[in-house]
Amino acid sequence: MKVENVKKLLLSMKKNLTQKAKIRAEKKAKRQKAQEDQKLNLLPYTLRALIRCQKDLPDLKVLKNALETLHQLSNNLKNIDVTEQRLSVAIAYKQDNFSDRAAAAIQQDNHILILDHEQNLILKVSVGIGKIEYQGIVFTLKQIRTACRHVQTLKAQMGRKLAEQCLATLLAEIPGHLEVKIKALQKQAEQHWDKLAFLNTVDFKFLEDYQRPRFNLNFYQMLDSDIQTQSQLNDWISGWIGRVEAAIAAPSLVDAFILTILKLIASSPKYGIQTYAMWLGNSKAKSLDDKKLDKKFRAALGDNTIAAIAAKIEACIEYKWLKITAVGTHHLPVLVVTAKGKKVLKLVKPTKQAAQLTVNIHSHLYWLDQIQQEEQTAYVNFLNSPQSIANIANWSQDEVVAIQRLLNERLKAWQVLANWKLSKHPIKYKPLQRLV
């Protein structure tokens, strides 16, 4: 390379370095100027932020009411000091006139210090975090809002607690003649659940749960009347007694027809767990209105027409003794007996026709009913009943499938015990092979 070219190259490099140094110097100067401008504008900028925070705080009246409420509740509460401090400092902060008091703003690490004319600290603001330290208390806008909501929650909780205590006291002072009447109706109710189930929810709950554990709390949560005095409670109970007596005196809606339907659906998966379609036949597209009931269901219901059976089933659904639910991947509708329906079955005196539904204690229908109610215990009893095991040989395939389905639903490992029985006594338990 010629000497002239080398000189030109060096000159060019020097020129580039000089240009870059100039650019760096200009950037540094701009940063320094920006910092100086920021220092000059730091106070007005910070004041605007503080005033905006004052406006964003809850209304002064809200803050004062929250603090006053907290003081009223303080005798019954613990660990409220932090909430009280935050509310107190928020009230003071809301009322402070920072524009008149503030004389300087100094940035120190990640904080901005606001000083008064005598260089005393007014408050400290955390840059970018939103925390404010004022009068020795650190808080954020969110914490103050949360504190106000927390006080309202505490007030509501304390109000409920006091009302529950008041109700408990009133219930403990019920006059003796009313107490005797309540207990008499509770005893009488055991034979009239079919009619009492139509009471409103509060009346029914009082009848069912009076003097049980946690009754006061549960009853208070359901009670829609504003009962505050003994006289008001006594009047409510007198009205309740009248409503219950009227319900007991009313004619029962339960007859042998309904009991038969409830019993059939409660005692066998064929009616209670399978779909309408399988209950009424093998079609998976038809519904109750246009299908014939199977022979066993038909036989149990005597000479009643399908229309009459359908009407009774709809009535049981309306009475909330039966309900329609969905099962399987296709969400097919099924009929099941509700808790109220089971109570009707258990407590209503069976009529002569209903008594005819009693089944042989070794039949598949009996064991379906038992396993539904007692599950593991009933299954063990079934396996320990030689006659019941022997009867499996006489069951239809539908009856075998019904038992299998119920066992699969209720007892996941039922086959283990059955196989063990087969291995121990293969001849005696041979009929059990139809199940496993």
Protein Blocks (a to p, Z undefined) as FASTA:
>chain_A
ZZklmmmmmmmmmmmmmmmmmmmmmmmmmmmmmmmmmmmmmmmmmmmmmmmmmmmpccfk
lmmmmmmmmmmmmmmpghklmmmmmmmmmmmmmmpcfklmpmbdcdehjaccdddfkopa
fbdcdehklpaceehiacdfklmmmmmmmmmmmmmmmmmmmmmmmmmmmmmmgcfklmmm
mmmmmmmmmmmmmmmmmpcfklmmmmmmgoiahklmmmmmmpmbdcfbfklmmmmmmmmm
mmmmmmmmpccfbdfklmmmmmmmmmpmklmmmcfklmnombfkbcfklcccdfklmmmn
omacfklmmmmmmmmmmnopaccddedjkopacddddfklmmmmmmmccdfklmmmpccf
kbmklmmmmmmmnommmmmmmmmmmklmmmmmmpcfklmmmmmmmmmmmmmklmmmmmmm
mmmmmmlmmmmmmmZZ
